[in-house]
Amino acid sequence: MADAGQFMKVKAIVEADPARRVIVVSAAGKRFKDDHKLTDLLYLCHAHKKYGVSCDGVFEMIAGRYRDICAELGLSIDIESELRAVRAEIDEGMSKDKLVSRGEYFSARLLADYLGYDFLDAELWLKFSFDGTIDKEQSYENLARLAGNRWVVIPGFYGAMPDGSIKVLTRGGSDVTGALAAAALDADVYENWTDVSGILMADPRIVDNPDTIERITYNELRELSYMGAQVLHEGAVFPVREKNIPLNIRNTNDPGHPGTLIMERFEDELRGDRFITGIAGRKNFSIITVSKNGMSSEMGSLRRILEAFEKHDVCVEYTPSGIDSVSLVVSAEKTKSRIYSIVGDIQKELQPDNIQITNDISVVAAVGRRMAFQPGTSGRIFAALGQNGINIRMISQGPDELNIIVGVNNDDFENTVRVLYNSFVK
């Protein structure tokens, strides 16, 4: 939605399939590397007003973008009246949430005019409760009633509080609005159009030109997202997953590419020769290993260890264990100022024989729903890493065999991702 050229691409995509009746849009983004997203400029407008500085220059940058789009597309909307109304409301003390939501508002107003669709303001259907959470039941009922069989364009990113004031979602919230709209209308599919052709099998900063994941389950998506893969806003998954609606990530700049299809399950689970769906990982963990003779038969020992971490507000990521030892994998950043207090509490509660702390650890996950049907998968992964001189410091695998997680030294992180990709994907 960055400029008139992108509006033209959107129109071609929408008109290519008459079933695309409900369109949710985001604010205009960057046109080139050093350009500004309009949402950022709107936040800057608010900051200027808050500190008594004129926002005329910033607002003119925003207004100029919309004037250019209107002129190039030959739109009939009276953009000048709309802009004057917003500028006047800013001077009267427009709330921050309403101001920053105007990027999506204008995108939707302009696209509705361009497509010949009806404009449906998000504040009319997307409702928040007093505690700031989305009132799904009311919102779904509203949209089903208001959209009906109409062809509509809806601004993403915001809705209305019970008192009618505008409230925005977190950044990336237009994805969430789209998912909520799809769920409300029991859509056949939720197409999320972005600037990439789906989800990549590995980080392109580590692996050159990684393949796109063609099909992935919601469980696999959750695993990759948790492990650091840059995918969707988490809130964009739950509404469609609850309704078992397929989610298709597509590329506005390459509409012919099928992108990535996400579903709860696929009937032909054994299709294809790849058993790894994606590879992701994160750096900078610490492993705290607690050892005590006879610990496996000592009632409540693991609970007392975990309580020590909970007391200091530290989340334990993984807990690989032995007979008389247990290892706890935690974020080094979140633990560094509390590690000695945690160790002291464990010593007091458990009187262990030894506590060892290992720092500078990365965790890398190979995720794939087909791994459960491939005997010897773990062995093949460990062999590939060993043959490439990578020392495995920790192993974790659940009984559902959806993923295999290895802990390696931080220095081996990128090479681990590359070895797994080159060994099992290429």
N, C-alpha and C positions, 0 to 999 in steps of 0.2 A: 504493500500500500504506500510505498515511498514516493511515487510520482505518477504522472499520467501514463507512462509506459507500463507500470505495474498494474494500474487499473485496467488497462487494455488486456493484459494477460489474464487477470481475474475474470473479466467479462467472457473471454474466450473459453475459459475453463467451465464457468457456470453454464454457458449456453451449449456446451458440448453434451450435457446430460440434463434433460428436462426434470429429472428427479431431484436436482439440486435446488430446492425451494427455500430453504432456510439458511441464510448466510450470516455468519458471525465474523466481525472484522476487528482487527487491532488498529492501533494508531500508526501513523506514517513513521517508518523507520529511516535508517540511513540510506542515502542515495549513493554514497561513495565513502571511502575509508575515513576521512576526517570530517564527515558530515555529522549532524546531531539528530538523535531520535527526538521526535516532537514531545514525547512524554517527559524526557529529560529537560527540555526547554520549558515545559509547563511547570515542572517542579522548580525550575530556576525563577520563573515569574513569581511564584508564591514566595520564594526566599527573598526576592527583591522587595516585595510589598511588606513582608514581615519586618524587615529592617529599615523601612522607610526610604528605599532606593527606587528610583524610577525603573519600571519594567518595560518602557516604551520600545526600546531597541530589541529586546528579546521577543516581545509580543509581535513586533513587525516581522521578525524572521518566521514566526509561526504563520501569521496571516499571509505572508508572501507565498509560502508553500501552497496553501489552499487556493489562493488566487491563481497561481500558475496551473494547478490541476484543473480548476474550473475552466480556465481560458483554453487550455490545450484540448480538453474533452468537449468543449462547447456545451457545458451544463446550463440548465435553466434556473438552478437554485440561486436565490439572492444572497450570495455569500457575504457581501458587504454588510447587509443588515444583521446577519447572524454574528459576524465578527464584532460589530459595534455593540451588540447586546452583551456579548461575553466581556468585552473590554469595560463596559459600564459596570457590570456586576463585579468585576475584579476590584474596581475603585470603591465599590460599596461594601467590600469585605467578603467576597466569595470564598467559601470554605476550600481548604487545600484539596480534599477528596474530589469535590465537584470540578475544581479547576483542572486537575490532572486527568480527569475522566474525559475532558473535552477533546482529547486527541482521538479517542475511539468514537465519540459522538460525531465529530466532523467526518471521519472516515466513512461511517455508516450513512450519514446524510448524503454525502457526495456519491457513494456507490449506489445507493438506492435510486437516486436521480439518473445515474448512468445506465443502470440495468432496467429501469422502468418498474422496479419493485417497490413495495410499501416500506417505509421506514417504521420500525418498531423500537421505541426507546427501551433500553434495558431496565430503567427504573420502573417501568409499568408492570414488569413480570418477575424480575429477580429480586426476591425479598430476603432481608436479613432479620434475624431475631434480635431481641434487645441485647443479648450477650455477644453479638457480632458474628454468630454462625449463620450459615445459609439455611433458610426455612425451605427445605426441599419440597415438602408436601404442598405448601402454598404456591411456591414458584412453579412447580410442574403444572398445577391446576391453572394458574394464570396463563402460562404460555400455550397450553393446549386450547384454552378458550380464545386467546387473542390471535394466535397464528392460524389455527383452523386449517383451511385449505388455501390460505393466502401465500403469496410469494413475498418474503420479507427479508430485509437486511437489519441486523441487530448489532449494536455496538457491544463489544466485549468489555471485560475488566471491571465493570461496576454494576451496582444495583441500588436499592433503596432500603433505608432503615424504617422501622415502624412509624417514625415521626415524619417520614417523607424525605429526609436528608439523604444526600448521595454518600455511598460508602464504596471504596474501591477494594478489590482483591489485591493480593500480593503481585509483584511484577510477574509477567507471564500469565496473568489472570484471564486473558482472552481465551486461552486454551481451555481453562476451566469453564468459562461461559459456554463455549461450544459443546463441551461434554455434557453440561447440564441441559442445554437445549436439545441435544440428541436424545438424552434419557427422557426428558419431559415429553417428547413427541414420539417415543418408541421408534426411532429412526432405523432404517435398514443398515446403515453404516455411518460412522462419524469420520469424515475426512478432515484431517488436520493438515492444511497446506502451509508449508514453511519454505525455507530456502535451502533445504537439504533433501536428498532423495532417500529418506528413511533413516533407520538406525544402522550405524556401521558396526561391523563385527569386532572392531578394535579401534583404539584411539589413533586417528590419523597423524597425530604428532609423534607417534612411536612407530607405527606400521605404515609403510608407503601404500597409498591407495587401497585401503582395506575394502573388502566386499560389503555390500549392503545385506542386511538380514532380511530375507524375503518374508519369512513367517516366524512369528514368535508368540508364545503364550504369555498371558498376563503374569503368571508366576515367574517365568524367565525374565520378563521385563523388570519385575520387582527386584530380582536378584542382581541384575546388571546395574540398575539404578542405584541400589544400595551400595554397590561396590564402586561407584563413582562414575559410571557411564553417563554422559550428558544426553538425556532423553527428554521426556515430557515433564511438565509441571505435575507433581504427584497428584494434585487435585483433579487433573484432567483424566485420570485413569479410573478412579473409583465410581463416578456416576455411570459410565458406560459399562463397566465391568458388572456392576450390580444388575443391570438390565440385559447382560449378555449380548451387548451390541459390539460388532467388530469395529476396530479402530484402525484406520489406514493413514499412515503418515506419507504425504506426497510433497513434491517439489514444484512450487509455482513457476520456477524458471525452467523446469523440465517436465512438463505435464504428461509426457508420454511414458515416463518411468513409473513402474507399478508401485515403487516405494516399499514400505514395510507394512504387512498386515498383522494385526495383533488380535488374538481371539483367546477365549478361555481354554479351548482345546482344538486340536485338529484331528480329524478322523483317521487319516493315514499317517500315524505317528512314525512309522518306519520308512517313510518315503525319503529318498535321497541317501547319499553315501556319507554325508557329514554328520558326526554325532555331537559336535560342538556348535552351539548357536552363536555364542559371543564370548569375548574375553575382556575382562575389566579388572581394575585393581586400584589400590590406594597405598600411599607411602606413609611412613612415620608412625609406626606403632611400637609399643613396648610389650614384652611378654614377661609376666610375673609368674614364676613357677614355684609352687609351694610343695615341699616334700615332707612326709612324716611316715615313719614305719607304722604300718597297721591302719593308715588313714582310711582305706577303702571299707573297713568294717567299723569305723567310728561314726556313730549316728550323728547326723547334722553337721558334719565337717564342711561340706560344700556350701551349705546354707550360711554358716558363720563367715566363711570367706567372702561370699557374695555380699553379705550384709555390710562388711567393711567397705566395699566399693560403693554400695548404695548410700551409706552414711556420708560419704564425701562427694556424692553426686557425680560419680564416674560410671559410665555405661560399659559393661563388659561385652565385647564384640563376639568372642569365641572362647570356648573352654575345652580344648583338647586335653585328654587326661591319660594317666597310666594307672598302674595298680595302687601305688602309694604316693602318687603325685598328681597335681592338677595344674595346668597352665591357664592363665587368664590373659587374653589379648585385649589391650586397651589403646585408645588414642594417646600418643605421647604428649601431644599438645595439651589435652584436657587433664592429663595426670601429673605433669611435671611439677606443679607446685604443691601436690597433695600426696605424692608417692610415698614419702617417708611416714606420713601420718597413717596412710593405709597399711603399710608394712608393719608399723607399730601396733595397730589394732589387731592385725592377723596374728602377730606373735603373742599378744596378750590373750586372745581368745582360743588359739589352737596349740600354742607351744610347739611349732613345727621343728623338725630337725634342720631344715634349710629353706631359705627363700632366695631365689636367684632372679635377677632382673636383667633382661636382654633388650637393648635398645636398637634403634635404627633398623626396624623390620618393616617390610612391605608385605601386603597380602594381595594375591592375584587369584582370581576365580575363573575357571573354565565352566561355563554354564551351558547346559543342553538337556532337553527333555529326552533325547534319544540315548543318552549315556547309560541309562538303566538297562537298555536292550543290547548293549555291546560288552560282552565279557572281556575282561582284561584292560578296560579303559584306564583305570588308575595306574596300572603297571606301565602302559604305553606312555602316559604323561610323565611319570617319574623317570622313566628311561630316557625320554627325550631331553629332559632337564639335566639329568646326570651326564649324558653324552656331551652336553654343551658346557660342562663345568659349573653348573649352578647348584649350590648347596641348599637343600630344603631344610628349613629350620622348624617348620610346623606344618601339620596336615590336618584338614578338617573336612569331613564329608558326612552329609546327612543320610539317613536310611532311604530316602526317596531318590537319591542319586541324581538330583537336579543340578548339583554343582560339586566341583572338587576345588577346595581352596588350599593354596600352599602359601606358607610364609617364607620369604627369602630376605636376604640382606638388601637394604635400600640400594646399594650399588648394583645389584643384579635385577632391579625392578624392570627397567625397559627391556633388557635382554630376555627376561622371562616371558614377557608379553610377546616379543618377536618370535621366540622359539616355539611357543605354543601355537601361534598363528601359522608360522611357516611349516610346522610339523603336521598340523591337523586341518588346516583350511586350504592352503595353496595347493 
